[in-house]
Amino acid sequence: MERYKMSDIKSLMLDLSTNVFLVTDKNFVVLEYNDKAKSLLGNKLRRGRNLSKTSATYIYKILTAHTSVTKEKGKGVSFFIDVKNFIYECFVYTYDFGYVFVFEDITELSDSSKIIKEIMKKVDNAQDLSEIGYYEVCFETRYFFFSHEVYKILGIEERNNRNRDVILENIYPKDLDKFKEKVLKLLENKKKTEMYFRFVKADTGAIINCCIKAEVICDGVCKFVGTFQDLTKVIQSNKELKAAKSKAESLSKSRAYFIGQASHDLRQPIQAMRMNLYSLMKEKMGEKQTRLTSSINDSVENLSYLLDNLIDVSKLGYVGEKYKSSTFNIKLLVSRISEEFKKIARSKKIKFVVKSENKTIDSNSFFIERIIRNLLSNAFKYTKNEVKLELKIRDDKLFISVSDNGHGIKKSELKNIFDEFYKSGSNPDNHDGIGLGLSIVSKMLKLLHGKADVRSKINKGSEFIIEVPIEKEPD
């Protein structure tokens, strides 16, 4: 077996190394180097030649400057040099014969470091914006890392507290035992957990409520990692919201009670007026008295209609009338409504046409009835001599059509007619009302998830088409 000299082995190791090796005497005359040295110091590099005579005079000046501070034998200094867009860390060792230089290419490490710094800067910015800190803690090795946001939350100066467990030190005393219990449990099951504890801010002494998200990572030793967030403002906001909600619910109940009582108390005298008028209209009267009584009756009916609308607005706006579904027959509903309006039609000599399918549906009968009544009231108010009401079911939807042959509505006004207190200026006649009927229809349709369409022509009339999704009962 061929034997190799130790010097040959050392030379082979130097050539295989990725580092640059250079040995000189005290006067910088080259004694030894490996092949990598030529790539850094140039082809003029020779044993026995002074380093100043090579093509790397820039490096020579740097090396001579640093060897002047290297005094202790075997001890070295390190520094960085930038050559041809490559970054090297240079180690200089002093011996009796001269100097040993080792150059390590750290270009990639430097680039990675820059990238890491940029990433860390972005992470810090993200923490500032989200107000969430990050931490790593290893009790075994006494390693503590807390991002600057953790220090900020706890009101601690970062510079002088980097090797301390600031979370444990600043926890609210009464929460300490519970905190330790949670940590021990986390070490046992090693499952991600979310903990809520109180802490004392070091700078102000204020008690804050924080959320700690944690998990255990074991790689040789186990450490806790996770996030740290101050929830004090969130908790305070939630308390205020709950208080405001409770107050609103209390006011809503009071309003509901008031509306219920007011509607009952106000409707009683109107009903009494109706009964008295009904009795009076049975008496024998002259033409003038009959006309006056009829006018009073119209005013009472209008007052009743306005009161119903005002109460409906109050329920929808303040109490938040809830959607309650029920099963009912649309033809029976329409028959009950139409009987009342047929009396008005006869007294005003208006042709009133009613069509309805005999179907049972599942919807809110109160809303459907109120929508029909309000649309019919509008139609009878503005028509010349004809009103039509039609109900039909198509594709699990209820369609309600109410039309009249009145003055119609201008195209420019169509987008406003469902607004509260809006009264169309298209009709030259001044009718009583405050413009709530159609706005109530709109509000009820929202609760029914329905929609309305209006078709109108000046001097020819208007048609309101209502579409409401329903569940049809089997025939």
C-alpha positions in Angstrom: 0.0 0.0 0.0 1.4 3.3 -1.0 2.4 5.6 1.9 1.7 9.3 1.9 3.7 11.9 3.6 2.0 14.0 6.2 3.0 17.1 4.2 1.2 15.8 1.2 -2.0 15.1 3.2 -1.9 18.6 4.6 -1.5 20.1 1.2 -4.4 18.0 -0.1 -6.6 19.1 2.8 -5.8 22.8 2.0 -6.7 22.4 -1.6 -9.9 20.6 -0.8 -11.0 23.3 1.6 -13.4 26.0 0.4 -11.5 28.6 2.4 -8.5 30.6 1.2 -5.2 29.9 3.1 -2.1 32.1 2.9 1.1 32.0 5.0 3.7 34.8 5.0 6.7 35.7 7.1 7.0 38.9 9.1 7.8 40.9 6.0 4.8 39.5 4.1 6.9 37.3 1.8 4.7 34.4 0.7 5.7 31.0 2.3 2.6 28.8 1.5 -0.9 29.0 0.0 -3.6 26.8 -1.5 -5.1 26.9 -5.0 -8.1 29.0 -3.8 -5.7 31.8 -2.9 -4.9 32.6 -6.5 -8.6 33.3 -7.3 -8.5 36.0 -4.6 -4.9 37.3 -4.8 -4.3 36.9 -8.5 -1.9 34.8 -10.7 1.2 36.8 -9.6 1.0 35.0 -6.3 4.3 33.0 -5.8 6.2 31.4 -3.0 9.1 33.7 -2.1 7.4 36.8 -3.6 6.4 39.7 -1.4 2.6 40.1 -1.1 3.0 43.8 -2.2 4.3 42.6 -5.6 1.1 40.7 -6.4 -1.9 42.1 -8.2 -3.9 42.3 -4.9 -2.3 45.5 -3.5 -5.7 46.5 -2.1 -5.8 43.3 0.0 -2.2 43.8 1.0 -2.9 47.2 2.5 -5.8 45.8 4.5 -3.8 42.8 5.8 -0.8 44.9 6.9 -3.1 47.3 8.7 -4.7 44.5 10.7 -1.5 42.5 11.5 -0.2 45.6 13.3 -2.7 45.0 16.0 -2.1 41.3 16.2 0.4 40.9 19.0 -0.3 37.7 21.0 1.1 34.5 19.6 -1.5 32.0 18.3 -4.3 34.6 18.8 -6.0 36.2 15.9 -8.3 39.0 14.9 -11.0 38.9 12.2 -12.4 41.5 9.9 -14.4 41.7 6.7 -13.3 42.6 3.2 -15.3 43.2 0.0 -13.5 41.9 -3.2 -15.2 41.8 -6.6 -18.7 41.7 -5.1 -17.7 38.9 -2.8 -17.6 39.3 1.0 -14.9 37.5 3.0 -14.4 37.2 6.7 -10.6 37.2 7.2 -8.9 35.6 10.3 -5.3 36.7 11.0 -3.1 34.5 13.3 0.4 35.6 14.5 3.3 33.1 15.0 7.1 33.4 15.4 7.7 32.9 11.7 5.0 35.3 10.5 1.3 35.3 9.8 -1.4 32.8 8.8 -4.4 34.3 6.9 -7.7 32.4 6.4 -10.4 33.9 4.2 -13.9 32.5 4.4 -16.5 33.4 1.7 -19.6 34.6 3.5 -21.3 36.3 0.6 -24.4 34.0 0.7 -24.5 34.3 4.4 -24.4 38.0 4.1 -27.2 38.1 1.5 -29.3 35.8 3.7 -28.7 38.0 6.6 -29.9 41.0 4.7 -33.0 39.1 3.6 -33.6 37.9 7.2 -33.3 41.5 8.5 -35.8 42.7 5.9 -38.2 39.9 6.8 -37.8 40.7 10.5 -38.4 44.4 9.8 -41.6 43.5 8.0 -42.6 41.2 10.9 -41.9 44.0 13.4 -44.1 46.4 11.3 -46.9 43.7 11.2 -46.7 43.4 15.0 -46.9 47.2 15.3 -50.0 47.2 13.2 -51.7 44.2 14.7 -50.5 44.9 18.2 -49.6 41.3 18.7 -46.3 40.2 20.2 -44.2 37.0 19.7 -42.2 35.1 22.2 -40.0 32.1 22.7 -39.1 30.7 26.2 -37.0 27.7 27.2 -36.9 27.3 31.0 -34.2 24.5 30.7 -31.6 26.7 29.0 -32.9 30.0 30.4 -33.5 31.3 26.9 -35.9 34.1 26.6 -36.9 36.0 23.5 -39.7 38.5 23.3 -40.5 40.8 20.3 -40.5 44.5 21.0 -44.4 44.5 20.9 -44.4 42.3 24.1 -42.2 44.8 25.9 -44.4 47.6 24.6 -47.6 45.9 25.9 -46.1 45.3 29.3 -44.6 48.8 29.5 -41.0 47.6 29.9 -37.8 49.0 28.5 -36.5 46.4 26.0 -32.8 47.2 26.2 -32.3 46.3 29.9 -34.6 43.3 30.1 -33.7 40.9 27.3 -32.6 38.0 29.5 -35.6 38.0 31.8 -38.9 36.2 31.7 -41.0 39.4 31.5 -44.3 37.5 31.1 -43.9 35.6 34.4 -42.5 38.6 36.2 -45.4 40.9 35.3 -48.4 38.6 35.6 -51.0 39.8 38.1 -50.2 38.1 41.4 -53.6 36.5 41.9 -53.3 34.8 38.5 -49.8 33.4 39.0 -50.8 30.0 40.4 -53.3 29.5 37.7 -50.7 30.5 35.1 -48.1 28.0 36.4 -50.8 25.3 36.4 -51.6 26.0 32.7 -47.9 25.9 31.8 -47.4 22.5 33.4 -50.5 21.1 31.7 -49.2 22.4 28.4 -45.8 20.7 28.9 -47.7 17.4 29.6 -50.1 17.3 26.6 -48.1 19.5 24.2 -51.3 20.8 22.6 -51.8 24.3 21.3 -53.7 26.3 23.9 -55.1 29.8 24.4 -54.9 31.4 27.8 -56.3 34.6 29.3 -54.6 36.3 32.2 -54.2 39.7 33.8 -50.9 41.5 33.8 -49.5 44.6 35.5 -48.0 47.3 33.2 -44.5 48.1 34.6 -44.6 51.8 33.6 -48.1 52.7 34.8 -49.2 50.0 37.2 -52.4 49.5 35.2 -54.0 46.1 35.1 -54.4 44.8 31.5 -56.2 41.7 30.1 -54.0 39.6 27.7 -54.4 36.6 25.5 -51.5 34.2 25.4 -51.5 31.6 22.5 -48.9 28.9 23.1 -47.5 25.6 21.9 -44.5 23.5 22.9 -41.8 22.7 20.3 -39.2 20.1 21.3 -35.9 19.8 19.4 -33.4 18.4 21.9 -34.9 20.8 24.5 -38.5 22.0 24.8 -39.5 25.6 24.4 -42.7 27.6 24.5 -43.6 29.7 21.4 -46.6 31.8 20.7 -48.2 35.2 20.6 -49.1 37.8 23.2 -51.9 40.3 22.8 -53.5 43.0 24.9 -57.3 42.6 24.8 -58.1 45.3 27.4 -59.7 47.7 24.9 -61.6 44.8 23.2 -63.0 43.6 26.6 -63.9 47.1 27.6 -65.7 47.7 24.2 -67.6 44.4 24.6 -68.7 45.4 28.1 -69.9 48.8 26.8 -71.7 47.1 23.8 -73.4 44.6 26.2 -74.5 47.5 28.4 -75.8 49.5 25.4 -77.6 46.4 24.1 -79.2 45.8 27.4 -80.3 49.4 27.6 -81.6 49.3 24.0 -83.6 46.0 24.7 -85.0 47.6 27.9 -86.1 50.7 25.9 -87.5 48.5 23.1 -89.6 46.6 25.6 -90.8 49.9 27.0 -91.7 51.2 23.6 -93.4 47.9 22.7 -95.5 48.2 25.8 -96.3 51.9 25.1 -97.2 51.2 21.5 -99.5 48.3 22.5 -101.2 50.5 25.1 -101.4 53.5 22.8 -102.9 51.6 19.9 -105.6 50.1 22.2 -106.4 53.4 23.8 -106.5 55.3 20.5 -108.5 52.8 18.6 -111.2 52.7 21.2 -112.6 56.2 20.6 -112.3 55.7 16.8 -114.4 52.5 17.1 -116.9 54.4 19.2 -117.1 57.1 16.5 -117.7 54.4 13.9 -120.5 52.9 15.9 -122.2 56.3 16.5 -121.9 57.1 12.8 -123.3 53.7 11.9 -126.3 54.4 14.1 -126.7 58.0 12.8 -126.6 56.8 9.2 -129.6 54.5 9.9 -131.7 57.5 10.8 -133.7 59.4 8.2 -131.8 62.5 7.1 -132.0 65.1 4.5 -129.6 65.2 1.5 -127.4 67.8 3.3 -127.2 65.8 6.5 -126.5 62.6 4.6 -123.6 64.2 2.6 -122.2 65.7 5.9 -122.4 62.3 7.7 -120.7 60.6 4.7 -117.9 63.1 4.8 -117.4 62.6 8.6 -117.3 58.8 8.0 -114.6 59.3 5.3 -112.6 61.4 7.8 -112.9 58.7 10.5 -111.8 56.0 8.1 -108.8 58.1 7.0 -107.9 58.8 10.7 -108.1 55.0 11.3 -105.9 54.3 8.3 -103.3 56.9 9.4 -103.3 55.6 13.0 -102.7 52.0 11.7 -99.8 53.2 9.6 -98.2 55.2 12.4 -98.4 52.2 14.7 -97.0 49.9 12.1 -94.0 52.3 11.5 -93.4 52.3 15.3 -93.4 48.5 15.4 -91.1 48.2 12.4 -88.8 51.0 13.4 -88.4 50.6 17.1 -89.5 47.2 18.2 -88.2 45.4 15.2 -91.4 43.4 14.4 -90.2 39.8 14.0 -91.1 37.6 11.0 -93.5 34.9 12.2 -94.6 32.4 9.6 -98.0 30.8 9.5 -100.2 28.7 7.1 -103.2 30.5 5.6 -105.5 30.5 2.5 -104.9 33.5 0.3 -108.4 33.5 -1.1 -110.0 33.7 2.4 -107.6 36.5 3.3 -108.5 38.4 0.2 -112.2 37.9 0.7 -112.1 39.4 4.1 -110.1 42.5 2.9 -112.2 42.9 -0.3 -115.5 43.0 1.7 -114.4 46.1 3.5 -113.2 47.8 0.3 -116.3 46.9 -1.7 -118.3 49.1 0.6 -115.9 52.0 -0.2 -116.2 51.2 -3.9 -120.0 51.3 -3.8 -120.0 54.6 -1.9 -117.6 56.2 -4.4 -119.0 54.4 -7.5 -115.6 52.7 -8.2 -115.4 49.4 -10.2 -113.5 47.0 -7.9 -112.3 43.7 -9.5 -110.8 41.0 -7.3 -109.1 37.7 -8.5 -107.3 35.2 -6.3 -106.2 31.6 -6.5 -107.6 29.3 -3.9 -104.3 28.2 -2.4 -102.8 27.7 1.0 -99.3 29.1 1.6 -96.8 29.5 4.4 -95.8 33.1 5.0 -96.6 36.0 7.4 -100.3 36.7 7.1 -100.2 40.0 9.0 -97.6 41.4 6.6 -99.3 40.2 3.5 -102.7 41.6 4.7 -101.1 45.0 5.6 -99.3 45.2 2.2 -102.6 44.6 0.3 -104.5 47.0 2.5 -102.0 49.8 2.0 -101.8 49.3 -1.8 -105.6 49.2 -2.0 -105.9 52.4 0.1 -103.5 54.1 -2.3 -105.3 52.9 -5.3 -108.8 53.9 -4.1 -107.3 57.3 -3.1 -105.9 58.1 -6.6 -108.1 56.2 -9.0 -110.7 57.7 -11.4 -113.2 54.9 -11.3 -111.5 51.5 -11.3 -109.3 49.4 -9.0 -108.1 45.8 -9.6 -106.6 43.3 -7.1 -105.1 40.0 -8.3 -103.2 37.3 -6.4 -101.5 34.3 -8.1 -98.7 31.8 -7.3 -95.9 31.1 -9.7 -92.7 29.1 -9.0 -93.1 29.1 -5.2 -93.7 32.9 -5.2 -96.8 34.9 -4.4 -97.5 37.7 -6.8 -99.8 40.6 -5.7 -101.0 43.1 -8.3 -102.9 46.3 -7.4 -103.8 48.7 -10.3 -105.8 51.8 -10.8 -106.7 54.1 -13.7 -105.8 57.4 -11.9 -103.4 60.2 -12.9 -100.3 58.0 -12.8 -96.8 58.8 -11.4 -94.0 60.6 -13.2 -91.0 58.5 -14.1 -88.7 60.8 -12.1 -90.7 60.2 -8.9 -90.8 56.4 -9.1 -87.5 55.9 -7.2 -88.9 58.0 -4.2 -92.4 56.7 -3.7 -91.3 54.1 -1.1 -89.5 56.7 1.0 -91.1 57.8 4.3 -93.3 60.9 4.2 -93.0 61.1 0.4 -96.1 62.3 -1.4 -96.3 62.2 -5.2 -96.8 65.6 -6.9 -98.2 63.9 -10.0 -101.8 63.9 -8.7 -103.4 67.4 -8.9 -105.9 66.5 -6.1 -104.8 67.1 -2.5 -105.5 64.0 -0.6 -105.1 63.5 3.1 -102.1 61.4 4.3 -98.6 61.8 5.4 -96.8 59.4 3.0 -96.2 56.4 5.1 -98.3 53.7 3.4 -95.8 52.7 0.7 -92.8 53.0 3.0 -94.4 50.5 5.3 -94.9 48.2 2.3 -91.2 48.5 1.6 -90.2 47.7 5.2 -92.4 44.6 5.3 -91.1 43.4 2.0 -87.6 43.5 3.3 -88.6 41.3 6.2 -90.4 38.9 3.8 -87.3 39.0 1.4 -89.7 40.2 -1.3 -89.5 43.0 -3.9 -91.8 45.5 -5.6 -92.1 46.8 -9.1 -94.1 49.8 -10.3 -95.5 50.5 -13.7 -97.1 53.8 -14.4 -98.3 56.0 -17.2 -99.4 59.6 -16.8 -103.3 59.9 -17.2 -103.6 56.1 -17.5 -102.9 54.8 -14.0 -100.4 52.8 -12.0 -99.8 49.1 -11.2 -97.9 47.8 -8.2 -96.6 44.3 -8.5 -95.4 42.6 -5.3 -93.3 39.4 -5.4 -92.9 37.4 -2.1 -91.1 34.0 -1.8 -93.4 31.5 -0.1 -93.7 27.8 0.7 -96.8 26.4 -1.0 -98.8 23.7 0.8 -99.5 20.5 -1.2 -102.9 20.4 -2.9 
